[in-house]
Amino acid sequence: KLEVVIHTGNWGTGAYGGNKELMSLLQMLAADFAGVDELIYHTFSKQFTDPYLRALKVREKYVDADGNILYDWKYIRSDLMKM
């Protein structure tokens, strides 16, 4: 089996009102659901690294190791809106 590795970053964040946390989380979840072996997220600067790290904390809180969402989306959205 080939290993699937995706390189990505803050592409398209303007479509979500500039919410870099949301865009990061969406890409993480999409990679989980698609069975991607490794997601490499390029942030390029601290300005973009901090939102990525906040999204990663949300993912760790609400998604298990198999990519299953543990809580209703409204709770995830609530945490994102507090960022």
QUIBELJO-V965190 format. One line per field, one symbol per residue. psi: psi as a letter, one per 40 degrees, with the letter a starting at -180 (. if undefined). A space follows every 50 residues. Layout:
# QUIBELJO-V965190
psi: ???
This chain:
# QUIBELJO-V965190
psi: hihhhhhaafheddeffegddddddddddddddefhdhhhhhddiddedd dddddddddddehideehheiiddddddddde.
